[in-house]
């Protein structure tokens, strides 16, 4: 199942300090730009926004203010962004979750395609299957066996309903024939804190969120959810290789602004964000954290979002996920 919110290490952020900034004078913006992140600080959504925001601020000579507005599985921040002026000075970070929520929730305070002007996707990342060292499993086969022996008793942390960690876990249940139970948190940061503390034993975090803790030995990685192995962790098998045939999952991130924003501003935002994403320093950090850098034209991103909304609408219905919040 290919492709639903993710964390960059502090070392990755510090590493950027040694790189030259991306400079350039622009007519836009006229004042500081606000980037709404609809999740708490500390997760990948927050930290990738700070990576991009730092470089945009250098490029524009204007502050980029990261505004964390968690809640509603990403819907609260998106609802706030949908009422801002249509001038490009407010950006919203969206992830795969935002294409899933319309199929899972009866009502939302916004419409993704009506209320926003897509700018570009920024990155794509698979998930890891990680466990706290206290969980007595060392492979996917052992995890499946334990979950089948104790149906409903093996819990896994999720960063929000309809998010990458939720959907990857639910599709694992579906394909592996297990009945693991998700424990919802208000973001990847809080979920990771409880996982590291051993309060919950299993999670499906995105690679940037989980890899620092795997490298430190605080978590044990069982598999990667992508179709092929990750170059950063070449010895780690894919979930499919490890025994769950047909499993494949990754999550995308992107940026939008308010619908009605002048086309020239949207095009400039696209050009500036794309140049930041493809700068050597940003690419190096993202690739080293297990992410793939992406970029679209606004038209391409609009078509992609339309297709994702339809795709996840079908999959949520087929998997029976609606109403499980």
Secondary structure as UniProt FT lines:
FT   HELIX           10..16
FT   TURN            17..18
FT   STRAND          33..37
FT   TURN            41..42
FT   HELIX           44..60
FT   STRAND          64..68
FT   HELIX           72..74
FT   HELIX           75..81
FT   TURN            82..83
FT   STRAND          90..95
FT   HELIX           97..104
FT   HELIX           112..115
FT   STRAND          116..132
FT   TURN            133..134
FT   HELIX           140..149
FT   TURN            150..153
FT   STRAND          155..158
FT   TURN            161..162
FT   HELIX           164..176
FT   STRAND          181..184
FT   HELIX           188..196
FT   TURN            197..198
FT   STRAND          202..203
FT   HELIX           207..216
FT   STRAND          219..224
FT   HELIX           231..233
FT   TURN            234..235
FT   TURN            239..243
FT   TURN            245..246
FT   STRAND          250..258
FT   TURN            259..260
FT   HELIX           263..277
FT   HELIX           280..288
FT   TURN            289..290
FT   STRAND          292..293
FT   HELIX           298..319
FT   TURN            322..323
//
